[in-house]
Amino acid sequence: MGERAVLVGDPDVPATADAAATRRPIEIEVRYGGPDGPDLEVVADAHGLRPDDIVELHAGSTWTALFLGFAPGFAYLGPLPLELATARRATPRERVPAGSVAIGGDQTAVYPFSLPGGWQIIGRTDAAMWDLRRTRPNLLAPGDLVRFVPVR
């Protein structure tokens, strides 16, 4: 899978609430489950759902980038509905691979680098969340809309 993140609009122009309502979301391709999403079944079990239901809910929604933090390019997206909101892991991982798509509480995010973390990993993307070669290094900024697109 090649990197695919469709950025609509000028990333150097801040988004407004009115503009966000009329523009297309940034699409990020995700490989859900298996070795790319080792916690997908844990999240499904926590809600009495099938892993496919979690993928459908996660990929079937449009998320808003609420704020950036934790690490460069780490955008907190949400809010998640109760059917997806899942507590963080009791024991954080020492290393979460870059591109991991995860759920932590009522938010979802993509890890921009290999970092320690305690969020539930449900998939992985090849999209670069932080790239210093871009005019705006962070792929996502507060106010951006995001859709996850399942791929194999």
Sequence and secondary structure as in RCSB ss.txt:
>XXXX:A:sequence
MGERAVLVGDPDVPATADAAATRRPIEIEVRYGGPDGPDLEVVADAHGLRPDDIVELHAGSTWTALFLGFAPGFA
YLGPLPLELATARRATPRERVPAGSVAIGGDQTAVYPFSLPGGWQIIGRTDAAMWDLRRTRPNLLAPGDLVRFVP
VR
>XXXX:A:secstr
    EE  S TTS   HHHHHHS  EEEEEEESGGG TTHHHHHHHHT  HHHHHHHHHTS EEEEEE SSTT E
EEE   TTT B   SS EEEE TTEEEEEBTEEEE SSSEEE SEEEEE    SB TTSSSSBS  TT EEEEEE
  
